[in-house]
Amino acid sequence: MTASNFENMTREELRDYVRHNPHDTAAFHKYVDMLRASPTRIKISPEQIDTELPKLLGAN
C-alpha cells in the first residue's frame, strides 16, 4: 500500500489495515498522525492523571 492510499482511508479503515499489517510502519505512522490531528483528542499533564482521568472515563 502507498502513502497516497492511506490519505484516502478513513481512520477506522486505516486502523483495521494497521491491525492486519503490523509491520507496515508507514501505515502505523499515518494512523498515529490521524489520531494526533483528531479534534476530540484530550491532553492532560502527568500531574493531572489521578484527578482528571477518572472524570474523563466516567469513573466515580
N, C-alpha and C positions, 0 to 999 in steps of 0.2 A: 504494500500500500504506500502511496506517496503522501507527502505533507499536504498537497492540494486536496486530496481526498478527505483528509481529516478536517479541513476547513468546511467541507460541505456536510459533515456529520453533526447530528445533534449531540448534546452532552451525553445523553443516555446511550446512543449508538456507539459513541467513542468509548464510553465506559465498558460496554459489552465487548467491543473489539479488544480493548486492553486486557480484559479478563481472559479472553480466549487466546491472546497473543502476548503473554507476559514478557517475552524477550524483545519486543518491539519498543525500544527506548524512545524513538521519535514520537510514537503514538502516546506513550506514557507522558512525555514532556508536554505534548499538546493538550492532553487531558488535564494535567495539573495547571497549565496556563488558563484553561477554561474555568477551572474551579476558582482560581485566584481572581479572575475577572467577574465572577458572579456577584450580582448586586445584593444577594442575600448572605453574603459572607460576613461573618461576625468576628471582629477582632477583640481579644481580651488579653491583658498582660498576664504574665505568670502569677503576679500578686493577686489578681482578681479571680483566679481559677476556683478557689474554695468558696468564694461568696457568689460569683456570677454564674458559674457553670450550672449549678443546681437550678437556678432560676430559668436559665435558657432551656434546660432539658425538662422543665416542668416537675422537678422533684420537690418534695416537701422538706 
